[in-house]
Amino acid sequence: SHGQRSAIARACCGQGALLTFCVACTDACLVSAQGLWPAFITPLTTDGEVDVAAVKPLCDYLIDVCGVHGLYACGGTGEMRSLDPEARKIMCAATCEAVAGRVPVVVCVGETVDTAEAVDLAEHAKSVGADGLSSTVPVWAVGDPNLLQLTVDLYTALGEVGLPLYAYWIADTKGDWGAQDYLDAMADVPNFAGLKFTDYTFNVFQNIMSRSGYSLNIVSGPDEMMLAGKAMGAHGAIGTTYNVMPKMNVAMHNLFMAGDMNGATDIMFKCNRVIEILTGNAAEFKHDGTQTLAACKAVMRELQGLPALRRLVVGSLECVL
């Protein structure tokens, strides 16, 4: 229960501390989501299939050259919405094999047609060596007045697979619930390890952290708020543009951990200028309708020489960029 885990966390780490997350705080062996985690892209061939051969070079670059601390695979940045379940399994297996234990890998199994498909993806992820699971709320139930209970039902089924489970808190889909309501509902979800908090209300972030007794491993989601999230107590950060600017973001993390807030802030400012351009919001380069993921992959491909093609569907037309 949360109460038991909270007591363990306080005893091991000290209530209120920025925890190096206590491995005793979940039923399953816990992956510690700390530091800088790219929301890993899915490289594609010109035919739109998963480019398995490209996965290892991308992992080697991010892990060995840039020093990232983990990978969050098969999520929104990994194009889960446009890949069928078999393609998601191929990407999951290729990622786990390529990483080979160098850093933890959490695999997103959300955005499915139903719970059975999500559980199937989760069981496959466990079988190929994933360290943890993550999921959005059930997309088929967004707008349902019982969304919180339906979310708990999905997370319970995923938690029973036996890996640490990271809930995906997204501001636009989470429903109208507060921190305590959420934690009360999630109290009996097995292997509930933490949250990927993709929201800008960091007061709610801190409420979740404190009301859980500091027993959850919580990471921030908005790339442009990475440093703010760390200042508010986030254990780590997961984001799309960490594929594009991994060295800068790892350096920002290291400066923050060393107590150099001025140096970290300077890098955050520079990263946000790039994010403005990638999202089409920079005043100098404003472009409505910018495909941010396509822009990120273009930078990786054209400027960094990395294999990063993306499927783009416009109406009934499909092409790979």
C-alpha positions in Angstrom: 0.0 0.0 0.0 1.0 3.7 -0.3 1.1 3.9 3.5 3.6 1.0 3.8 5.7 2.4 0.9 5.7 5.9 2.4 6.9 4.6 5.8 9.7 2.7 4.0 10.7 5.7 2.0 10.8 8.0 5.1 12.8 5.4 7.0 15.3 4.8 4.2 15.6 8.2 2.7 14.1 10.9 4.9 10.8 12.5 4.3 11.1 15.5 2.0 14.4 14.5 0.5 15.1 14.4 -3.2 15.1 10.6 -3.2 17.5 8.3 -4.9 14.4 6.2 -5.1 14.2 3.4 -2.5 14.2 -0.1 -4.1 12.0 -1.4 -1.3 9.1 0.9 -2.2 7.3 -1.4 -4.8 6.4 -5.0 -5.0 8.4 -5.5 -8.2 12.1 -4.8 -8.6 12.1 -1.1 -9.3 13.7 0.7 -12.2 14.8 4.1 -10.9 13.8 6.8 -13.4 16.3 9.5 -12.6 18.2 12.0 -14.7 17.7 12.5 -18.4 15.5 10.1 -20.4 14.8 10.7 -24.1 11.3 9.7 -25.2 12.9 7.4 -27.7 12.1 7.9 -31.4 11.1 4.9 -33.6 13.3 4.9 -36.7 11.5 3.8 -39.9 12.5 2.5 -43.3 11.4 4.2 -46.5 8.6 1.7 -46.5 7.3 2.8 -43.1 8.5 -0.3 -41.3 10.5 -0.3 -38.1 14.1 0.1 -39.0 15.5 -2.5 -36.6 19.1 -2.0 -37.8 18.9 1.7 -36.9 17.9 1.1 -33.3 21.3 0.2 -32.0 23.2 3.1 -33.5 20.7 5.5 -32.0 21.0 3.8 -28.6 24.8 3.9 -28.8 24.7 7.6 -29.6 22.3 8.5 -26.8 23.9 6.3 -24.1 27.6 6.0 -24.9 28.2 9.4 -26.6 25.7 11.6 -24.8 25.3 9.9 -21.4 21.5 9.7 -21.1 20.3 7.9 -18.0 17.4 5.8 -19.5 15.1 5.4 -22.5 11.3 5.7 -22.6 10.3 3.7 -25.6 7.2 3.3 -27.8 5.4 6.3 -26.4 3.9 9.3 -28.3 7.4 10.3 -29.6 7.8 6.6 -30.6 4.7 7.0 -32.8 2.6 4.5 -30.9 -0.5 6.1 -32.4 0.5 5.2 -36.0 2.2 1.8 -35.4 0.2 -1.4 -35.1 0.8 -3.7 -32.1 3.2 -6.0 -34.0 5.4 -3.0 -35.0 5.3 -1.8 -31.4 6.6 -5.2 -30.3 9.3 -5.2 -32.9 10.5 -1.8 -31.7 10.3 -2.8 -28.0 12.3 -5.9 -28.6 14.9 -4.1 -30.7 15.3 -1.4 -28.1 15.8 -3.8 -25.2 18.3 -5.8 -27.2 20.2 -2.8 -28.3 20.4 -1.2 -24.8 21.5 -4.5 -23.3 21.2 -3.3 -19.8 23.3 -0.2 -20.1 20.4 2.0 -18.9 16.9 1.2 -17.8 14.2 1.0 -20.5 10.5 1.8 -19.7 8.1 0.8 -22.4 4.8 2.6 -23.0 1.9 0.2 -23.7 -0.9 2.8 -23.8 -3.1 4.2 -26.6 -4.5 0.8 -27.4 -8.0 -0.3 -28.5 -8.7 -2.1 -25.2 -7.2 -3.4 -22.0 -6.4 -6.8 -23.5 -4.2 -5.3 -26.2 -2.3 -3.2 -23.6 -1.7 -6.3 -21.4 -0.5 -8.2 -24.4 2.0 -5.4 -25.2 3.0 -5.4 -21.5 3.6 -9.1 -21.3 5.7 -9.0 -24.5 7.7 -6.1 -23.1 8.5 -8.1 -19.9 9.4 -11.1 -22.0 12.1 -9.2 -24.0 13.7 -7.5 -21.0 11.9 -4.2 -20.4 12.6 -2.7 -16.9 9.3 -1.0 -16.5 5.9 -0.2 -18.1 4.0 3.0 -18.7 0.5 3.9 -20.0 -1.8 6.7 -20.7 -5.3 6.7 -19.4 -7.5 4.4 -21.5 -8.1 6.5 -24.6 -11.3 4.7 -25.4 -12.7 6.2 -22.1 -11.6 9.9 -22.4 -14.6 12.0 -21.6 -16.3 9.2 -19.7 -17.5 10.4 -16.2 -16.0 7.2 -14.8 -12.6 7.8 -16.4 -10.7 7.6 -13.1 -12.1 4.2 -12.2 -11.5 2.9 -15.8 -8.0 4.2 -15.6 -7.4 2.3 -12.3 -8.9 -0.8 -13.9 -6.4 -0.6 -16.8 -3.4 0.1 -14.5 -4.4 -2.8 -12.2 -4.3 -5.1 -15.2 -1.0 -3.8 -16.3 0.5 -3.8 -12.8 -0.4 -7.5 -12.5 2.1 -8.2 -15.3 4.8 -7.7 -12.7 6.9 -4.8 -13.8 7.1 -1.3 -12.2 4.3 0.7 -13.6 4.6 4.4 -14.4 1.3 6.2 -14.9 1.2 8.8 -17.6 -0.4 12.0 -16.2 -1.2 14.2 -19.2 -3.0 17.5 -18.6 -5.3 17.2 -21.6 -6.6 13.7 -20.9 -6.3 13.0 -17.2 -9.8 14.1 -16.2 -11.0 16.5 -13.6 -9.4 15.0 -10.5 -7.1 16.3 -7.8 -3.9 14.8 -6.3 -5.6 13.1 -3.3 -8.5 11.7 -5.3 -6.0 10.2 -7.7 -3.7 8.7 -5.1 -6.7 7.3 -3.2 -7.9 5.6 -6.4 -4.5 4.3 -7.3 -3.6 3.0 -3.7 -4.2 -0.7 -4.5 -2.8 -0.8 -8.1 0.0 -3.4 -8.0 3.5 -2.3 -8.8 2.5 1.4 -9.1 6.0 2.9 -9.1 5.6 6.5 -10.2 4.4 9.1 -12.7 5.4 10.7 -15.9 3.9 14.2 -15.2 3.2 15.9 -18.5 1.5 19.0 -17.0 2.5 22.5 -16.1 0.8 22.7 -12.7 3.8 22.0 -10.6 1.9 22.8 -7.4 -0.1 19.6 -8.2 3.1 17.8 -8.9 4.4 18.7 -5.5 1.0 17.8 -3.9 1.2 14.3 -5.5 4.8 13.9 -4.3 4.1 15.0 -0.7 0.7 13.3 -0.4 2.2 10.0 -1.5 4.7 10.3 1.4 7.5 10.8 -1.2 7.1 7.1 -2.1 6.6 7.6 -5.9 9.3 8.0 -8.5 8.0 11.1 -10.4 9.5 12.5 -13.6 8.6 15.7 -15.4 7.3 15.6 -19.0 7.3 19.1 -20.5 10.8 19.5 -22.1 10.7 23.3 -21.8 10.1 23.0 -18.0 12.8 20.4 -17.3 14.8 22.6 -15.0 11.7 23.9 -13.2 10.6 20.3 -12.7 13.9 19.5 -11.1 13.7 22.5 -8.9 10.3 21.3 -7.7 11.6 17.9 -6.9 11.3 15.8 -10.0 13.6 12.7 -9.9 14.1 12.8 -13.7 12.8 14.1 -17.0 11.4 12.4 -20.1 11.0 14.3 -23.3 11.0 14.4 -27.1 13.7 17.0 -27.7 16.2 15.1 -25.5 16.8 13.0 -28.7 17.8 16.2 -30.5 19.7 17.9 -27.6 20.9 15.1 -25.4 24.3 16.5 -24.5 22.9 19.9 -23.6 20.2 18.4 -21.4 22.6 16.0 -19.7 24.9 18.9 -19.0 22.0 20.9 -17.5 21.1 18.0 -15.3 24.7 17.7 -14.1 25.0 21.4 -13.4 21.8 21.3 -11.4 23.0 18.3 -9.4 26.2 20.1 -8.7 24.4 23.1 -7.4 25.1 25.4 -10.3 21.7 26.9 -10.9 23.0 29.8 -13.0 24.8 27.5 -15.4 21.8 25.2 -15.6 19.4 28.1 -16.3 21.7 29.3 -19.1 21.4 25.9 -20.8 17.7 25.8 -20.2 17.3 29.1 -22.0 19.3 27.9 -25.0 17.3 24.6 -25.2 14.0 26.6 -25.1 15.1 28.7 -28.1 15.6 25.5 -30.0 12.2 24.1 -28.8 10.5 27.3 -30.0 11.8 26.6 -33.5 11.0 22.9 -33.4 7.4 23.6 -32.4 7.0 26.4 -34.9 6.5 29.0 -32.2 9.7 31.1 -32.6 8.8 34.7 -33.7 11.7 34.6 -36.2 10.5 31.3 -37.7 6.9 31.1 -36.8 5.1 28.4 -38.8 1.6 27.2 -38.0 1.1 23.5 -38.4 4.7 22.5 -37.7 5.1 18.8 -37.2 7.4 18.8 -34.1 8.4 15.2 -34.3 9.1 15.5 -38.0 11.2 18.5 -37.3 13.1 16.7 -34.5 13.8 13.7 -36.8 14.9 16.0 -39.6 17.5 17.7 -37.3 18.7 14.3 -36.2 19.0 13.1 -39.8 20.3 16.1 -41.5 22.5 17.7 -38.8 23.6 14.7 -36.7 23.7 12.0 -39.4 21.4 9.7 -37.4 18.9 7.3 -39.0 15.6 9.0 -38.2 12.8 8.6 -40.7 9.2 9.2 -39.7 5.8 8.1 -41.1 3.5 11.0 -41.8 -0.1 10.5 -42.6 -2.1 13.4 -44.1 -5.6 12.5 -45.0 -5.5 9.3 -47.0 -1.9 9.9 -48.1 1.1 8.4 -46.3 4.7 9.2 -46.8 7.9 8.8 -44.9 10.1 11.9 -44.1 
